[in-house]
Amino acid sequence: MDFYIRLDNGMKLKGVIISPGEKIRAIIVLIHGFGEHIGRYQEWANLFLDKEIGFVGIDLPGHGHSPGRRGFIKSYDIISEIIDILVSTVSRTFPAVPLYLYGHSMGATFALRYLIKKNPRLSGAIITSPWLKLAFQPPKIKIVLAKALNYVLPWLVQPSGLKAKHISHDTEIVEQYKNDPLGFGKISVRLFNIAMQSADYVVKNTGELKIRTLLLHGGDDKITSLEASKEFAAGNNKTKFIEVEGGYHELHNEAFKHQVFEKIIDWIDNKPTAV
C-alpha cells in the first residue's frame, strides 16, 4: 500500500507499507541506496511478508517517485528527519512490535550515522554493503571539484562511476536496473559530499554504535569496500558480520538471495547463523 510523508520543508515523499496484518511479529524500515527507489525491493519485501514481517520504505528526495532534482539531497538533516518520521510513525502504528532499521549501500551509511548519533530505541539494525569506503577510487579531480563546488553549485551532477554490471551476477536484474525509468547514474556534488561525510563520521565513531546490528557484505563487491565493513565490525562489539562469498553489491538480487534472506531471518530470530 502506498503512503506519503511530509517534511518540514513541505516536500511530500512517496513510500510503501506492506503488512501481514494482525499476525505481524516484526517490521522493517528500509533506507534504499543511491540512484534507485523503494520499488526495487518489492520482491524482497514479499519474502519478509511470508515470514510475517512488515516492510516500510520511502523514495528519498530526488529519487523514484519523490520530488526534487535527480540525485540531489540538500543536507543530511533531511535524511535524519525522514528516518525520524518513519521510525516514529511505525512505532505508533505497530506498538510493541519489534522494529528494525535496514539500510543498503548509501542508505546503509545514512542508517549507521543515524543510529550512532541518536541511539534510538529499536530492536536492531540490518546493514548491507554500506558505503563506508568505495571499492574503486574516484578520479582525484572529481573529489576536488565536489568539495570546491559543494556550496557554489551543490546541484551540479557528475557520473557516479557505478557500473551496472557490478550490482548483481543476475544479468536480468542488471538489464532491469539499466532500463529503469526511475533510476539514474549521476550524483550531485552535495549528495556525494553528504555520503562521504557520513561515511567518515561512521568510521570515526565505530565504537559508538549501541544497537544490535547485522552487517552483510558481498565478498566480490566492486562498488563498496568489503574491507571497510570488516574493519567496522571488528571495532564494534554489537555488530555481527557476515561475508557472503562471491556476492556482488546487491545481495538481495543475487541468485543465492534466499540463503542471504535466511541468514537475516535467523539473526532476527536470534538463532545461530553460519557464515
Sine and cosine of phi, psi and omega as CSV:
sin_phi,cos_phi,sin_psi,cos_psi,sin_omega,cos_omega
0.00,0.00,0.73,-0.69,0.03,-1.00
-0.97,0.23,0.52,-0.85,0.13,-0.99
-0.50,-0.87,0.15,-0.99,-0.05,-1.00
-0.72,-0.69,0.52,-0.86,0.17,-0.99
-0.84,-0.54,0.48,-0.87,0.01,-1.00
-0.87,-0.48,0.77,-0.64,-0.01,-1.00
-1.00,0.06,0.20,-0.98,0.00,-1.00
-0.87,0.49,-0.46,0.89,0.01,-1.00
-0.99,0.12,0.07,1.00,0.03,-1.00
1.00,-0.04,-0.16,0.99,-0.02,-1.00
-0.93,0.38,0.71,-0.70,-0.02,-1.00
-0.95,-0.31,0.87,-0.48,-0.07,-1.00
-0.95,-0.31,0.65,-0.76,-0.02,-1.00
-1.00,-0.03,0.67,-0.74,0.03,-1.00
-0.65,-0.76,-0.05,-1.00,0.02,-1.00
-0.68,-0.73,0.60,-0.80,0.09,-1.00
-0.76,-0.65,0.78,-0.63,-0.01,-1.00
-0.81,-0.58,0.87,-0.49,-0.09,-1.00
-0.78,-0.63,0.64,-0.77,0.08,-1.00
-0.99,0.17,0.10,1.00,0.03,-1.00
1.00,0.09,-0.57,-0.82,-0.09,-1.00
-0.90,0.43,-0.30,0.95,-0.03,-1.00
-0.98,0.20,-0.10,0.99,-0.15,-0.99
-0.82,0.58,0.76,-0.66,-0.02,-1.00
-0.87,-0.49,-0.14,0.99,0.08,-1.00
-0.20,-0.98,0.26,-0.97,0.03,-1.00
-0.57,-0.82,0.57,-0.82,-0.04,-1.00
-0.90,-0.43,0.72,-0.70,0.17,-0.98
-0.95,-0.31,0.89,-0.46,-0.09,-1.00
-0.95,-0.31,0.71,-0.71,0.10,-0.99
-0.94,-0.33,0.90,-0.43,-0.12,-0.99
-0.98,0.18,0.09,-1.00,-0.04,-1.00
-1.00,0.01,-0.06,-1.00,-0.02,-1.00
-0.93,0.36,0.62,-0.79,0.15,-0.99
0.95,0.31,0.18,0.98,-0.02,-1.00
-0.80,-0.60,-0.36,-0.93,-0.06,-1.00
-0.34,-0.94,0.24,-0.97,-0.12,-0.99
-0.93,0.37,-0.37,0.93,0.02,-1.00
-0.89,0.46,-0.39,0.92,0.02,-1.00
-0.95,0.31,-0.13,0.99,-0.06,-1.00
-0.96,-0.28,0.23,0.97,-0.06,-1.00
-0.85,0.53,-0.76,0.65,-0.02,-1.00
-0.90,0.43,-0.64,0.77,0.03,-1.00
-0.90,0.44,-0.67,0.74,0.02,-1.00
-0.88,0.47,-0.61,0.80,0.00,-1.00
-0.91,0.42,-0.52,0.85,0.07,-1.00
-0.90,0.43,-0.67,0.74,0.06,-1.00
-0.90,0.43,-0.63,0.77,0.02,-1.00
-0.85,0.52,-0.64,0.77,0.02,-1.00
-0.89,0.45,-0.38,0.93,0.03,-1.00
-0.99,-0.16,0.25,0.97,0.02,-1.00
0.89,0.45,0.59,0.81,0.05,-1.00
-0.89,-0.45,0.82,-0.57,0.00,-1.00
-0.97,0.24,0.24,-0.97,-0.10,-0.99
-0.60,-0.80,0.77,-0.64,0.00,-1.00
-0.71,-0.71,0.67,-0.75,0.08,-1.00
-0.28,-0.96,0.33,-0.94,0.04,-1.00
-0.75,-0.66,0.32,-0.95,0.17,-0.99
-0.99,0.15,0.85,-0.53,0.02,-1.00
-0.88,0.47,0.35,-0.94,0.05,-1.00
-0.81,0.59,0.67,-0.75,0.01,-1.00
0.96,0.28,0.24,0.97,-0.01,-1.00
-0.74,-0.67,0.52,-0.86,0.11,-0.99
0.82,0.57,-0.77,-0.64,-0.03,-1.00
-1.00,0.01,-0.06,1.00,-0.02,-1.00
-0.98,0.18,0.47,-0.88,-0.04,-1.00
-0.97,0.26,0.15,-0.99,0.04,-1.00
0.90,-0.44,0.34,-0.94,0.06,-1.00
-0.87,0.49,0.67,-0.74,-0.01,-1.00
-0.87,0.50,0.79,-0.62,0.07,-1.00
0.98,0.21,0.22,0.98,-0.05,-1.00
-0.85,-0.53,0.76,-0.65,0.19,-0.98
-0.75,-0.66,0.74,-0.67,-0.18,-0.98
-0.92,0.39,-0.67,0.75,-0.05,-1.00
-0.38,-0.93,0.31,-0.95,0.07,-1.00
-0.90,0.43,-0.49,0.87,-0.01,-1.00
-0.84,0.54,-0.53,0.85,0.03,-1.00
-0.92,0.39,-0.66,0.75,0.06,-1.00
-0.88,0.48,-0.71,0.70,0.00,-1.00
-0.87,0.49,-0.66,0.75,0.03,-1.00
-0.89,0.46,-0.67,0.74,0.01,-1.00
-0.87,0.50,-0.74,0.67,-0.01,-1.00
-0.90,0.43,-0.64,0.77,0.07,-1.00
-0.82,0.57,-0.75,0.66,-0.04,-1.00
-0.89,0.46,-0.72,0.70,-0.03,-1.00
-0.89,0.45,-0.73,0.68,-0.03,-1.00
-0.90,0.44,-0.71,0.70,-0.03,-1.00
-0.93,0.37,-0.63,0.78,0.00,-1.00
-0.91,0.41,-0.70,0.71,0.00,-1.00
-0.91,0.41,-0.64,0.77,0.00,-1.00
-0.89,0.46,-0.62,0.78,0.04,-1.00
-0.95,0.30,-0.62,0.78,-0.05,-1.00
-0.96,0.28,-0.58,0.82,-0.03,-1.00
-0.82,-0.57,0.91,0.40,-0.03,-1.00
-0.89,0.46,0.62,-0.78,0.04,-1.00
0.95,0.31,0.06,1.00,0.06,-1.00
-1.00,-0.04,0.79,-0.62,0.01,-1.00
-0.81,0.58,0.73,-0.68,-0.08,-1.00
-0.87,-0.49,0.75,-0.66,0.00,-1.00
-0.85,-0.53,0.74,-0.68,0.11,-0.99
-1.00,-0.05,0.80,-0.60,-0.10,-0.99
-0.84,-0.54,0.82,-0.58,0.04,-1.00
-0.78,-0.62,0.62,-0.78,0.04,-1.00
-0.86,-0.51,0.73,-0.68,0.12,-0.99
0.85,0.53,-0.85,-0.53,0.06,-1.00
-0.85,0.52,-0.63,0.78,0.04,-1.00
-0.89,0.45,-0.51,0.86,0.04,-1.00
-0.93,0.37,-0.64,0.77,0.02,-1.00
-0.91,0.42,-0.69,0.73,0.05,-1.00
-0.89,0.45,-0.65,0.76,0.00,-1.00
-0.90,0.44,-0.70,0.72,0.00,-1.00
-0.89,0.45,-0.68,0.73,0.03,-1.00
-0.87,0.49,-0.68,0.73,0.02,-1.00
-0.88,0.47,-0.73,0.69,-0.03,-1.00
-0.89,0.46,-0.65,0.76,-0.01,-1.00
-0.94,0.35,-0.70,0.71,-0.06,-1.00
-0.94,0.33,-0.63,0.78,-0.16,-0.99
-0.96,-0.29,-0.36,0.93,-0.02,-1.00
0.70,0.72,0.85,0.53,-0.05,-1.00
-0.94,0.34,0.29,-0.96,0.02,-1.00
-0.99,0.10,1.00,-0.07,0.00,-1.00
-0.78,-0.62,0.29,-0.96,0.05,-1.00
-0.98,0.18,-0.35,0.94,0.01,-1.00
0.24,-0.97,0.00,-1.00,0.01,-1.00
-0.69,-0.72,0.60,-0.80,0.06,-1.00
-0.88,-0.48,0.84,-0.54,-0.10,-1.00
-0.83,-0.56,0.81,-0.59,0.03,-1.00
-0.82,-0.58,0.74,-0.67,0.12,-0.99
0.76,0.65,0.78,0.63,-0.09,-1.00
-0.91,0.40,0.53,-0.85,0.07,-1.00
-1.00,0.08,0.96,0.29,0.13,-0.99
-1.00,0.01,-0.49,0.87,0.10,-1.00
-0.35,-0.94,0.60,-0.80,0.02,-1.00
-0.98,0.22,0.50,-0.87,0.03,-1.00
-0.98,0.18,-0.23,0.97,0.06,-1.00
-0.84,-0.54,0.42,-0.91,-0.03,-1.00
-0.99,-0.11,0.92,-0.39,0.05,-1.00
-0.89,0.45,0.49,-0.87,0.06,-1.00
-0.81,0.58,0.68,-0.73,-0.04,-1.00
-0.85,0.53,-0.59,0.81,0.00,-1.00
-0.89,0.46,-0.55,0.83,0.02,-1.00
-0.92,0.40,-0.66,0.75,0.01,-1.00
-0.92,0.38,-0.69,0.73,0.02,-1.00
-0.88,0.47,-0.71,0.71,0.01,-1.00
-0.90,0.44,-0.65,0.76,-0.02,-1.00
-0.88,0.48,-0.66,0.75,0.02,-1.00
-0.94,0.34,-0.67,0.75,-0.06,-1.00
-0.93,0.38,-0.58,0.82,-0.08,-1.00
-0.99,-0.10,0.03,1.00,-0.10,-0.99
-0.82,0.57,-0.62,0.78,-0.04,-1.00
-0.95,-0.32,0.02,1.00,0.02,-1.00
-0.97,-0.23,-0.78,0.63,0.05,-1.00
-0.74,-0.67,0.91,0.41,-0.11,-0.99
-0.89,0.46,-0.41,0.91,-0.04,-1.00
-1.00,0.03,-0.07,1.00,0.02,-1.00
-0.88,0.48,0.76,-0.65,-0.03,-1.00
-0.96,-0.27,0.52,-0.86,0.06,-1.00
-0.74,-0.67,0.41,-0.91,0.10,-1.00
-0.84,0.54,0.69,-0.72,-0.06,-1.00
-0.95,0.32,-0.41,0.91,-0.07,-1.00
1.00,0.05,-0.09,1.00,0.02,-1.00
-0.96,0.28,0.77,-0.64,0.04,-1.00
-0.99,-0.17,0.84,-0.54,-0.07,-1.00
-0.82,0.58,-0.59,0.81,-0.05,-1.00
-0.90,0.43,-0.22,0.98,-0.02,-1.00
-0.99,-0.11,0.04,1.00,0.01,-1.00
-0.98,0.19,-0.55,0.83,-0.07,-1.00
-0.36,-0.93,0.44,-0.90,0.12,-0.99
-0.97,0.23,-0.23,0.97,-0.03,-1.00
-0.99,0.17,0.94,-0.33,-0.07,-1.00
-0.90,0.43,-0.48,0.87,0.04,-1.00
-0.92,0.40,-0.66,0.75,0.05,-1.00
-0.88,0.47,-0.68,0.74,0.00,-1.00
-0.88,0.47,-0.70,0.71,0.01,-1.00
-0.91,0.42,-0.65,0.76,0.06,-1.00
-0.87,0.49,-0.68,0.74,0.01,-1.00
-0.89,0.46,-0.72,0.70,-0.04,-1.00
-0.91,0.41,-0.52,0.85,-0.07,-1.00
-0.98,-0.20,0.13,0.99,-0.02,-1.00
-0.95,0.31,0.89,-0.46,-0.03,-1.00
-0.92,0.39,-0.30,0.96,0.00,-1.00
-1.00,-0.05,-0.11,0.99,0.00,-1.00
-1.00,-0.06,0.23,-0.97,0.04,-1.00
-0.35,-0.94,0.35,-0.94,-0.10,-0.99
-0.88,-0.47,0.27,0.96,0.02,-1.00
-0.88,-0.47,0.64,-0.77,-0.04,-1.00
-0.88,-0.47,0.65,-0.76,0.00,-1.00
-0.96,0.26,0.40,-0.92,0.05,-1.00
-0.83,0.56,-0.70,0.72,-0.04,-1.00
-0.91,0.42,-0.73,0.69,-0.04,-1.00
-0.92,0.40,-0.60,0.80,0.06,-1.00
-0.87,0.50,-0.69,0.72,0.02,-1.00
-0.92,0.39,-0.64,0.77,0.03,-1.00
-0.88,0.47,-0.69,0.72,-0.01,-1.00
-0.90,0.43,-0.69,0.72,-0.01,-1.00
-0.92,0.40,-0.66,0.75,0.03,-1.00
-0.91,0.42,-0.62,0.79,0.04,-1.00
-0.91,0.42,-0.68,0.73,0.03,-1.00
-0.88,0.48,-0.69,0.72,0.01,-1.00
-0.88,0.47,-0.66,0.75,0.02,-1.00
-0.89,0.46,-0.71,0.71,-0.02,-1.00
-0.90,0.45,-0.71,0.70,-0.01,-1.00
-0.89,0.46,-0.65,0.76,-0.03,-1.00
-0.96,0.28,-0.32,0.95,-0.05,-1.00
-0.85,-0.52,0.51,0.86,-0.06,-1.00
-0.76,0.65,-0.73,0.68,-0.08,-1.00
-0.94,0.33,-0.16,0.99,-0.07,-1.00
-1.00,0.06,-0.11,0.99,0.05,-1.00
-0.95,0.31,0.87,-0.50,-0.11,-0.99
-0.95,-0.31,0.01,1.00,-0.10,-0.99
-0.97,-0.23,0.67,-0.74,0.05,-1.00
-0.82,0.57,0.82,-0.57,-0.16,-0.99
-0.70,-0.71,0.65,-0.76,0.15,-0.99
-0.94,-0.35,0.83,-0.55,0.00,-1.00
-0.88,-0.48,0.86,-0.50,0.04,-1.00
-0.89,-0.46,0.65,-0.76,0.02,-1.00
-0.55,-0.83,0.68,-0.74,0.00,-1.00
-0.95,0.32,0.67,-0.74,-0.02,-1.00
-0.91,0.42,-0.38,0.92,-0.01,-1.00
-0.90,-0.43,0.43,0.90,0.00,-1.00
-0.89,0.46,0.83,-0.55,0.01,-1.00
-0.96,-0.29,0.19,0.98,-0.01,-1.00
-0.93,-0.36,-0.80,0.59,0.08,-1.00
-0.90,-0.44,0.42,-0.91,-0.19,-0.98
-0.98,0.21,0.87,-0.49,0.13,-0.99
-0.89,0.46,-0.68,0.73,-0.05,-1.00
-0.89,0.46,-0.60,0.80,0.03,-1.00
-0.90,0.43,-0.61,0.79,0.05,-1.00
-0.92,0.39,-0.65,0.76,0.04,-1.00
-0.87,0.48,-0.69,0.73,0.00,-1.00
-0.90,0.43,-0.64,0.77,0.04,-1.00
-0.88,0.47,-0.76,0.65,-0.03,-1.00
-0.88,0.47,-0.61,0.79,0.01,-1.00
-0.91,0.41,-0.43,0.90,-0.03,-1.00
-0.99,-0.13,0.10,0.99,-0.02,-1.00
-0.69,-0.72,0.88,-0.47,-0.09,-1.00
-0.99,0.17,0.00,1.00,0.06,-1.00
-1.00,-0.09,-0.10,1.00,-0.13,-0.99
-0.97,-0.25,0.78,-0.62,0.16,-0.99
-0.99,-0.16,0.82,-0.58,-0.05,-1.00
-0.95,-0.30,0.71,-0.70,0.09,-1.00
-0.78,-0.62,0.87,-0.49,0.14,-0.99
-1.00,0.01,0.84,-0.54,-0.01,-1.00
-1.00,-0.05,0.96,-0.27,-0.10,-0.99
-0.84,0.54,0.79,-0.62,0.06,-1.00
0.98,0.19,0.00,1.00,-0.07,-1.00
-0.98,0.21,0.65,-0.76,0.15,-0.99
-1.00,0.08,-0.36,-0.93,-0.18,-0.98
-0.94,0.34,-0.68,0.73,-0.06,-1.00
-0.99,-0.15,1.00,0.05,-0.04,-1.00
-0.88,0.47,-0.47,0.88,0.00,-1.00
-0.97,0.24,-0.08,1.00,0.02,-1.00
-0.85,-0.53,0.32,0.95,0.06,-1.00
-1.00,-0.03,0.26,-0.96,0.00,-1.00
-0.88,0.47,-0.47,0.88,-0.02,-1.00
-0.99,-0.14,0.43,0.90,-0.06,-1.00
-0.86,0.51,-0.49,0.87,-0.02,-1.00
-0.93,0.38,-0.57,0.82,0.08,-1.00
-0.92,0.38,-0.64,0.77,0.06,-1.00
-0.89,0.47,-0.70,0.71,0.00,-1.00
-0.86,0.50,-0.69,0.73,-0.01,-1.00
-0.90,0.43,-0.55,0.84,0.07,-1.00
-0.89,0.45,-0.64,0.77,0.03,-1.00
-0.92,0.40,-0.71,0.70,0.00,-1.00
-0.90,0.45,-0.68,0.74,0.04,-1.00
-0.86,0.50,-0.64,0.77,0.03,-1.00
-0.92,0.39,-0.70,0.71,0.05,-1.00
-0.85,0.53,-0.66,0.75,0.00,-1.00
-0.99,0.14,0.03,1.00,0.04,-1.00
0.87,0.49,0.63,0.78,0.07,-1.00
-0.99,-0.14,0.48,-0.88,0.07,-1.00
-0.84,0.54,0.74,-0.67,-0.03,-1.00
-0.87,-0.48,0.86,-0.51,0.00,-1.00
-0.96,0.27,0.68,-0.74,0.04,-1.00
-0.99,0.17,0.00,0.00,0.00,0.00
